[in-house]
Amino acid sequence: MYTKHFGLHKLPFENVPDPLFFFDEGDYHQVRSRVDNSLAAGRGLIIVTGPIGSGKTTLSQMIKADFSKDIKLIWMAEPPGSSNDLLLFLVQELGLKPASQERVFVLRDIREALLKITSQGGRCLMIIDESHLMTDDMLNGIRLLNNLEEGSTKLIQVLLLGQEEILEKINRPEMEPFKQRIASLEIIGQMDSERVKQYVTHRIHVAGGEPSLLTDTGWEAVRIAFQAGGTPRTINSLMDRTFLVAHEREKKEIDAQDVYEATQRLGLKTDVFHYIVSLKSRERDQRSHAAESNESVMSPEREGTDTHQEPPKPLRAEAAVHQEAPRPVYEKITDAGQKGLKVPIILLIIAIIAFILSFSLYCNRTNSPDLFSCILDLLGL
């Protein structure tokens, strides 16, 4: 891969939840802090929502690390199909063997197990990812677990991670009992272009690189690509492909052309193309201006190299060199007369030929013995 080419210790833009690369800034820092405080206070049900690829799973990994010493973690990559399946999964995770499968007895056994954990100074945290896929029955099961408490302390903390669709589910009138039990609702938004630059810089630093791996035009192209906002997953995909493009071209620095090529390969619709066009237009203008400047500088130098050189002649004098000297007026008149006589001479020749032919025809018809007799006969003598 391109790590060695760019002097990196590891790949900086892999799309896997890695706490080492966690970007603890902006929304992520605020959400992490508020969730940690809610869990520490034992407030119960917490929901974190955001667009796909916004880093919710990585955030949950950091939260889990914050409470790793005294917490019983129950992790679900996706929600089960029903509330009964949820309770059975929880029973297995707690190592219980309920005497009955009836919900009331299962909830009783779960409560006793959670009380035991709490009495030993521990806590239980259940994290459910992809919670926007939950059915109404599943949400009701979460509500029942949230009701398990001892005094003012919730016996189990529930953290739901999901896309924005979960907000549509819980905002319905029939979900009001569930909504009232939410202790904290956090929303992760997209990063703006400035935050994107900080995010990319952070990941390059963690991987052992420097921001100077991107040129000024490279950074500007990244800003333009995410001027409408970006999520970690999309940013990682584009930057990983950008580094790969530059590596294929054996370049040590990443510029706007590499970013544009990466957007094309990923099928991303951005305004980077227009930026590339403006850069090329600017380069052409600069080259043209430089050429004009060089010509203006070199011209006086060439004129000053020969001290005996005559001063430049006026433009009219130079033009006169290439014209013929004016001829006398009588020559022009003669030429005009010669051109005017060409047509009458031709007509005269044609008339003479016609006369000779007519005269010859007349002599033949009169049977004149000779030319002289024919002329006399023609004149009537």
C-alpha positions in Angstrom: 0.0 0.0 0.0 0.9 3.7 0.1 2.0 3.8 3.8 5.7 3.4 3.0 5.5 5.7 0.0 4.3 8.6 2.2 6.3 7.7 5.3 3.3 6.6 7.3 3.2 4.0 10.1 -0.3 2.7 9.3 -3.2 3.4 7.0 -4.8 6.6 8.1 -8.2 6.3 6.5 -9.5 2.8 7.1 -13.3 2.6 7.6 -13.2 0.5 10.8 -14.0 1.6 14.3 -10.6 2.3 15.8 -10.5 4.3 19.1 -6.9 5.3 18.3 -8.2 7.5 15.5 -11.2 8.8 17.4 -11.7 12.5 16.6 -12.4 14.0 20.0 -13.5 17.4 18.7 -16.7 19.2 17.9 -19.9 17.2 18.1 -18.0 14.0 19.0 -16.4 15.6 22.0 -19.6 17.1 23.3 -21.7 14.0 22.7 -19.1 11.8 24.4 -18.9 14.1 27.4 -22.7 14.3 27.9 -23.1 10.5 27.4 -20.4 9.8 29.9 -22.0 12.1 32.4 -25.4 10.5 31.9 -24.0 7.0 32.4 -22.0 8.1 35.5 -25.2 9.5 37.0 -27.2 6.4 36.2 -29.8 8.3 34.3 -30.9 5.3 32.2 -31.9 5.5 28.5 -29.6 7.4 26.1 -30.1 7.7 22.3 -27.3 8.9 19.9 -28.4 9.4 16.4 -26.7 10.6 13.2 -26.4 10.0 9.5 -24.9 6.8 8.1 -21.2 6.7 8.5 -21.1 9.5 11.1 -18.9 7.6 13.6 -21.6 6.4 16.0 -20.0 3.0 16.4 -16.5 4.5 17.0 -18.1 6.8 19.6 -19.6 3.8 21.4 -16.2 2.2 21.5 -14.7 5.2 23.2 -17.6 5.3 25.7 -17.1 1.7 26.5 -13.4 2.4 27.1 -14.3 5.2 29.5 -16.1 2.7 31.7 -14.2 -0.5 31.1 -13.1 -1.0 34.7 -16.4 -1.2 36.6 -19.0 -2.0 33.9 -20.7 -5.1 32.7 -21.0 -4.4 29.0 -23.7 -6.1 26.8 -23.2 -5.3 23.1 -25.6 -6.0 20.3 -24.6 -5.2 16.7 -28.2 -5.0 15.7 -31.5 -5.2 17.6 -33.3 -8.6 17.9 -36.6 -9.2 16.3 -38.8 -8.9 19.4 -38.8 -7.9 23.0 -38.8 -11.5 24.1 -35.7 -12.2 22.1 -34.2 -9.1 23.8 -34.9 -10.5 27.3 -33.6 -13.9 26.4 -30.4 -12.4 25.1 -29.9 -10.4 28.3 -30.6 -13.5 30.4 -27.8 -15.4 28.6 -25.4 -12.5 28.9 -26.0 -12.3 32.7 -25.5 -16.0 33.0 -29.0 -16.7 34.3 -31.2 -19.8 34.0 -34.7 -18.7 34.7 -37.1 -21.3 36.0 -39.9 -20.0 33.7 -40.0 -18.3 30.3 -42.9 -16.1 31.4 -41.9 -12.4 31.0 -42.7 -11.5 34.5 -40.4 -14.1 35.9 -37.7 -13.4 33.4 -37.8 -9.7 34.4 -37.6 -10.6 38.1 -34.5 -12.7 37.5 -32.9 -10.0 35.5 -33.6 -7.4 38.2 -32.0 -9.6 40.9 -28.9 -10.1 38.8 -28.6 -6.4 38.2 -29.0 -5.6 41.9 -26.2 -8.0 42.6 -23.9 -6.2 40.1 -24.8 -2.8 41.6 -24.2 -4.0 45.2 -20.7 -5.0 44.2 -19.9 -1.5 42.9 -20.5 -2.3 39.3 -22.9 -1.2 36.6 -24.5 -2.7 33.5 -24.4 -1.0 30.2 -26.3 -2.4 27.2 -25.4 -0.9 23.8 -27.6 -1.6 20.8 -26.4 -0.5 17.4 -28.6 0.0 14.3 -31.4 0.9 16.7 -33.4 2.6 13.9 -34.3 -0.9 12.8 -36.2 -1.5 16.1 -39.9 -2.5 16.0 -42.4 -1.0 18.3 -42.4 -4.2 20.3 -38.6 -3.9 20.7 -38.9 -0.3 21.9 -41.5 -1.4 24.4 -39.0 -4.0 25.7 -36.4 -1.3 26.2 -39.0 0.7 28.1 -39.6 -2.2 30.5 -35.8 -2.6 31.1 -35.5 1.1 31.8 -38.2 0.7 34.5 -35.8 -1.6 36.5 -34.4 0.7 39.2 -33.4 0.8 42.9 -34.4 4.1 44.4 -33.4 6.8 42.0 -30.7 4.7 40.3 -31.3 2.8 37.1 -30.1 -0.8 37.4 -29.2 -0.9 33.7 -28.0 1.8 31.3 -29.2 1.5 27.7 -27.4 3.3 24.9 -29.2 3.2 21.5 -27.2 4.1 18.4 -29.0 4.6 15.1 -29.7 6.7 12.1 -32.2 9.6 12.0 -35.1 7.3 11.3 -35.3 6.4 14.9 -36.4 10.0 15.6 -39.4 9.4 13.4 -40.3 6.3 15.4 -40.1 7.8 18.8 -41.9 11.1 17.8 -45.2 9.3 17.0 -48.0 9.8 19.6 -48.2 6.1 20.5 -44.5 6.2 21.5 -45.0 9.0 24.0 -44.5 6.6 27.0 -41.1 5.6 25.6 -40.1 9.1 24.7 -40.7 10.4 28.3 -38.1 7.9 29.6 -35.3 9.2 27.4 -32.7 10.7 29.7 -30.5 12.1 26.9 -30.9 12.4 23.2 -27.8 13.4 21.2 -27.5 14.1 17.5 -24.2 13.9 15.6 -24.3 16.2 12.6 -22.1 16.3 9.5 -18.7 18.1 9.8 -18.3 21.4 8.0 -15.3 22.0 5.7 -13.2 23.5 8.4 -13.9 20.6 10.8 -13.1 18.2 7.9 -9.6 19.7 7.5 -9.1 19.2 11.3 -10.3 15.6 11.0 -8.1 14.7 8.1 -5.1 16.4 9.8 -5.7 14.4 13.0 -5.8 11.1 11.2 -2.6 11.9 9.2 -0.9 12.8 12.5 -2.0 9.5 14.2 -0.7 7.6 11.2 2.7 9.3 11.5 2.4 11.9 8.7 2.3 15.6 8.3 -0.4 17.9 6.9 2.2 19.0 4.3 1.5 15.8 2.4 -1.3 17.8 0.8 -0.4 20.9 -1.2 -2.5 24.1 -0.9 -4.5 23.1 -3.9 -5.0 19.7 -2.4 -6.4 21.1 0.8 -8.6 23.5 -1.2 -10.0 20.6 -3.3 -10.8 18.7 -0.1 -12.6 21.7 1.3 -14.6 22.1 -1.9 -15.5 18.4 -2.0 -17.0 18.7 1.5 -18.3 22.2 1.4 -21.8 20.9 2.0 -20.6 18.8 4.9 -19.1 15.3 5.3 -19.2 12.2 7.5 -16.2 10.3 8.7 -17.0 7.3 6.4 -17.2 9.4 3.3 -14.2 11.5 4.2 -12.1 8.3 4.9 -13.2 6.8 1.6 -12.2 9.9 -0.5 -8.9 10.5 1.3 -7.9 6.8 1.1 -8.6 6.8 -2.6 -6.8 10.2 -3.0 -3.6 8.8 -1.3 -3.8 5.8 -3.6 -4.1 7.9 -6.7 -1.0 10.0 -5.8 0.9 6.8 -5.0 0.0 5.3 -8.4 1.4 8.5 -10.0 4.5 8.3 -7.9 3.9 11.7 -6.3 5.2 12.6 -2.9 2.6 15.4 -2.4 -1.2 15.3 -3.0 -2.7 18.1 -5.1 -6.1 19.0 -6.5 -5.8 16.7 -9.5 -5.4 13.7 -7.2 -8.5 14.7 -5.2 -10.5 15.2 -8.4 -9.4 11.8 -9.7 -10.5 10.2 -6.5 -13.9 11.8 -6.6 -14.3 10.4 -10.1 -13.4 6.9 -9.1 -15.8 7.0 -6.2 -18.6 8.5 -8.3 -18.9 11.6 -6.0 -20.5 14.7 -7.4 -18.6 17.7 -6.3 -17.4 21.1 -7.6 -13.7 20.0 -7.6 -13.8 19.8 -11.4 -14.7 23.5 -11.7 -11.8 24.3 -9.3 -9.4 22.3 -11.6 -10.6 24.3 -14.6 -10.0 27.6 -12.8 -6.5 26.5 -11.8 -5.6 25.6 -15.4 -7.0 28.9 -16.6 -5.0 30.8 -14.0 -1.9 28.9 -15.1 -2.4 29.9 -18.7 -2.9 33.5 -17.7 0.2 33.5 -15.7 2.3 32.0 -18.5 0.9 34.5 -21.0 1.6 37.4 -18.6 5.2 36.1 -18.0 5.8 35.8 -21.8 4.6 39.4 -22.3 6.8 40.6 -19.5 9.9 38.8 -21.0 9.3 40.4 -24.4 9.0 43.8 -22.9 12.3 43.3 -21.0 14.3 41.8 -23.9 13.3 44.4 -26.6 15.3 47.3 -25.2 18.3 45.0 -24.5 18.5 44.0 -28.1 18.3 47.6 -29.3 21.1 48.6 -27.0 23.6 45.9 -28.0 24.9 47.9 -31.0 25.9 51.5 -30.3 26.4 52.3 -34.0 23.0 51.0 -35.1 20.9 53.6 -36.9 17.7 54.7 -35.1 14.6 52.9 -36.3 12.9 54.6 -39.3 9.3 55.7 -39.2 6.7 53.1 -40.3 5.9 55.1 -43.4 9.6 55.0 -44.5 9.8 51.3 -43.9 6.7 50.7 -46.0 8.0 52.8 -48.8 11.1 50.5 -49.2 8.9 47.7 -50.4 7.0 49.8 -53.0 8.2 50.7 -56.6 9.4 54.2 -57.3 6.7 56.3 -59.0 6.9 56.4 -62.8 6.6 59.5 -65.1 3.1 60.6 -65.9 3.5 60.1 -69.7 4.3 56.5 -69.2 1.1 56.0 -67.3 -0.8 57.7 -70.1 0.9 55.5 -72.7 0.0 52.4 -70.9 -3.6 53.5 -70.6 -3.7 54.3 -74.3 -2.3 50.9 -75.3 -4.8 49.2 -73.1 -7.6 51.2 -74.8 -6.5 50.4 -78.4 -6.6 46.7 -78.0 -10.4 46.3 -78.6 -10.7 48.6 -81.7 -7.7 46.8 -83.5 -9.4 43.5 -83.0 -12.7 44.8 -84.5 -10.7 46.3 -87.4 -9.1 43.0 -88.2 -12.4 41.2 -88.1 -13.9 43.9 -90.5 -11.1 43.5 -93.0 -11.4 39.7 -93.0 -15.2 40.0 -93.6 -14.6 42.5 -96.5 -12.1 40.2 -98.2 -14.5 37.3 -97.9 -17.4 39.3 -99.3 -15.3 40.7 -102.1 -14.1 37.2 -103.1 -17.6 35.9 -103.1 -18.7 38.8 -105.3 -15.9 38.2 -107.8 -16.9 34.5 -108.1 -20.6 35.4 -108.7 -19.7 37.9 -111.5 -17.3 35.5 -113.2 -14.7 38.3 -113.5 -11.5 37.1 -115.3 -9.2 38.8 -112.9 -9.1 40.9 -109.8 -8.8 44.2 -111.6 -11.8 43.5 -113.7 -13.8 42.6 -110.6 -12.9 45.9 -109.0 -13.9 47.8 -112.1 -17.1 45.9 -112.3 -17.8 46.6 -108.5 -17.1 50.3 -109.1 -19.4 50.3 -112.2 -16.8 51.5 -114.6 
